[in-house]
Amino acid sequence: MNQIAGCTFCITGKLENFTTKAEAYAEIAQRGGNGSKSLTTGCDFLVLGAKGNENYAFGRKGTKQVQAEGWIREGRGIQIITENQLIALVEAAAEVPACERGQTPSDRPTVRRSAIARESVGDLQCDWCFHEPRPEASQVLRVTYQTAPLPPDVAESVRVQFQALKGEAKRFGWRNRVRTELVPVSWSVQPRQDGSERLQEEELILSARMICILEDEAAKAAGIEMADRVKRIAIGWGLGGRLSVRIWDAAYRYGAYWLDRLGG
């Protein structure tokens, strides 16, 4: 019985019975299955390599395994299997004709990436990177920004200003996300009236992220304008930190990952 055909497999960790992950993905493809380097909701199986993940040495699970376990709790149809279970599936499934062969990660459309443009404006570090799409493909824009550590009152004020960008992002339609959060990075110990002590946040980092789909040239221009707006805000307020702008073909694995995040 072929339980591989039509299913998508993602492999995590180091394999013991295959020389490389590419070899394992090839065995899956020869039986009608598909391989994916990224774990998405479209995956049917997450395969745990027999040699494990480097996180195990620190008593932690790998990121993909944690994500898959969360999806299983939500009732999504993904299974976590071991490398030995994958081998059993491969041995039980017959190879399919070439025309029915599945896709391996290397079969995905290749995307030419332009060089990353880097610049420093005062204390602000900027990275811009564009992946040239296929002519018919839409693009996914991701803008991420993290300030330098700020006092709590300043950080909250800046967060309110960045929250206002959500309204401006409506120009991209419903398929966009703007997320802001404050991350404490230092604390001081403050005494309470009862003699106990409490931790008081001293500095916070504002983290802002925007993801949207650029379905035409007008949307692309608006997206780049929004990224530039974030840059001008950071420079004008002297917030420092790091700004990263990425544009990917929606079919490219990173573009597909963020596209999935938009749909989730």
N, C-alpha and C positions, 0 to 999 in steps of 0.2 A: 504494500500500500504506500502510495506516494503522498506523504504529509508535508512535503516541501514545496511542491508546485503551487505557484500563485501566492506564496507567502514571502514576507520581507524579513530578513534577518539582520540584526546588528550585533557585532562581536565586540566585547570589551575584555580588557585584561590580556595577559600573555598566554599564548596557546602552547600546549605540550605535544600534541599529536600532529600538528601541521607546521611546516617550516615557517610560513608567513600567514598573515590573515588573508592575503590575496589568494593563496592556495585554497583556504577554506571557503572563501567566497566563490571561487571557481567551481568547487565541488557542488555548492548550492545551486549555482547558475546552471550547471549541466543537468540538474534535476528539476529545472523549471522555476526555481526560487530566485529571489532578488536579494542583493546585499546593499546595506546602507552603512556608511561610516558614522552618520549622525543618528541618534536615537530620536525618533519622532513618533507621533501618534499613529503614523501609518505602518509602523513596524509590528509584526506579529510575534516575533521571538527576540529576546535578548539572550545572547550566548555568553556565559561566563567562562573565560579561558581557564584551563586547569592549573596554570601556574599563578593565577590570581592577579590582583591589582596591588600596586605599590602602597596604596592606602591601608591594606590589611596589616602592614607592619606597625601601623599606628592605631590599630583597633577600630578603623573606620572602613566603611564600604565605599566602593567607587561611585562617582557622581551618577553614572548611567544606571547603576543598579538601584540607587536610592530613588531616582526619578521613576524607573519602571515600577518599583514597589508602591510608590505613591499612586501611579495610574491604576494599578491592580486594586488598591483600596477604593478607588473611585469607580470601579466596575468596568474599566476600559479593557478591551480584548487583547492584552499582550501577555505572553508567557515568558518566564525566566527559566532557562534550561542550562545545564552544564555542558561542557565540551564533549563529555562522553555521551550525553543524550543526543547531541548533534550528530556524532558519529553513528549512533544507532539509527537515526533518521536517514542519514546518507546511505547507510548499508541496506536499509529496507526499501529505498526508493530507486527505481530504475532510471537510467539516463533518458532524457527526452530528445526528440529530433532537434537539429540545430535551429530550425525555425521557431521552436518553442522555448529555446534557451532563455533563462532569466538574465537580468542585468547585474553586473558587479559594479562597485563604486567607480571603477575606472571607466565604465561605459558611459557615465554621465557626461553631459555637454561640458566641454572645457571652456573656461572663461579667461580671457586675457586680462591681467591685472596691471594697471598702470603703476608706476613707481609711487610710493607713499611720499607725499609732500609734507615736510615738517618745517615748522617755523616756531620761533619763540618771540612772544610779545610781552616784554616785562617778565612777570612770573608765570605767564600763561604759556603752556606747551600745546601746540596744535598739530594734529595729524589728519591729513586728508587722503583718502584712497578710493579710487574708482575702478570698478570692474566693468569692462566693456561688455554690454549685453549682446546677445544675438538680435538681429533686426526686429523679430516679431515678439521679443520677450519684454515683459514688464520688469521693473526694477524695484528693489527694496532698499530704502534708506534707513540707516540707523545713526542717530546722533547721540553720543554719550558725553557727559561732562561731569567732572568732579572738581569741586573747589579745593583750595588749600584749607587747612583747619581754620575755623571761624569761631568767634565768641557766640554763645547760644542765641542772644538777642539778634545779632546780625544774621546768623544762619537762618533763623525763623523768618526774618524780614525778606531775605533773599528767596527763600522757598516760596513765599506768597507771590513774589514777582514771577517766579518761574511757573507757578501754577496757572498764572494768567495766560501763559503761552498755550494752554489747552484750548482756549477759545480760538486763538489764531490757527491752531492746527486743524480746525474744522474744514478748512479749505481743501484738505485732502479727502474729504468724505468720511464715512463711518469706519473705514479700515485704517485707523491710526491709533497709536497709544502714546500718551505722555505720562511718565511716572517720575515722581520726585520723592526722595526720602532723606532724612537726616541721620547720619551715622556718627555716634559718639567715638572720639578717639583719645580723650584724656579726661580724667576725673580728679576731684579733690575731696578730701574727707572733711565733712562739716558736722559739728556737734549739734545734737538736738537738746531741747530743754530738759528732757528726762535723763540726760547724761549719756544716751546712746549716740552712735555716729551713723551718718548716712553719706552715700556717695553723691557728689554734685558734679554734673557734667560741666566741664570747663571749655572744651572745644569740640566742634562738630564739623563734619564734612557734608556739604550738600551734594547729593548724587542725583543727576537728572538724566533721563533717557527718553528719546523719542524714536518711534519706529513708524514708518508709513510706506505705502506702496505708491510708486511713481508710474502711473499707467500711460502717461504721455509726456511730451516735452514741456507742456505748461506746468504739469505737476512736478516735474523734475526741477524746473526753474524755481518754483515756489518752495520746494524742499531745500534746495541749496540756499535760498534766501533766508529760510528759517534757521539753518545752521549758521549762517553768517550773522544773523540776529543774536543768537546765543553767544557767538564770539564777541560781538560788540558790547553786549551786556557785561561779559566777564572782564573785558578790558576796561570799560568805563567805570566799573565799580571796584576795580583792582582786586578781584577775587582770587587771581592766580589759579593754580590747578592744571588740569589737563582736559583738552577737548579733542574728541575723536569723531570723525565723520567717515562713514563707509557707505558705498552704494554697490549692491550686488545684483547680478542677474537672478531673477526669482527661481530659476532652475538650478542655480549653483547651490552647493550644499549649505553654505552659510545663509544664503538668501532664502532657501527653503526652510531652514530652521526658524528664522525670524518671521517668515510668512506663517508658519505654523503657530508661533507665539501670538500673532495678530488674530488668528482664527480661534485661539483657545480662550 
